[in-house]
């Protein structure tokens, strides 16, 4: 079945905005990439910026879904972190432009960055710090740990592979480190550092 114009505009926007950012893409480029009349951008989205906002929401909404599913479980803190890490790998795998949009917004934030930060990134940070505190309180994780530093370290470890992938492909032989495999190992390394002594 042929994609409708709205989907074509989103696909075109994902490709162009992820490469050039919001300011670097013209309405003409978007319409040419989508094979659609430029007036249809306003018709479907209300303009270029609203199209960009819709694309950001599409890119980041799987993070919200992941947080809802992991937070709603009765799992232990360790299990929650593992489930979250596996989910992060899946999001990166299913959303090939996610990393570019994230990095683009961090390096050169648009007016949509702050709402995005509030809606998704603050939730990730809150989930991780709460889960780590829960692990400390129940004796699963070390009590001498800085919760904020631990949360930031985990976010960095989980996302580093995907951010550095264009470079790491040049020095990691034969693609031996794959996304999900990396995330599994990264979270194992993280957990071995935060576990209380004697905890397996």
RALINJO-V143358 format. One record per helix or strand. SS is the DSSP state (A for helix, B for strand). FROM is the first residue (numbers start at 1). TO is the last residue. If there is no record, write none. Layout:
BEGIN
ss=SS from=FROM to=TO
ss=SS from=FROM to=TO
END
This chain:
BEGIN
ss=A from=5 to=20
ss=A from=27 to=34
ss=A from=39 to=45
ss=A from=48 to=71
ss=A from=77 to=94
ss=A from=98 to=107
ss=A from=113 to=137
ss=B from=141 to=141
ss=A from=147 to=171
ss=A from=173 to=175
ss=A from=179 to=194
ss=B from=195 to=195
END
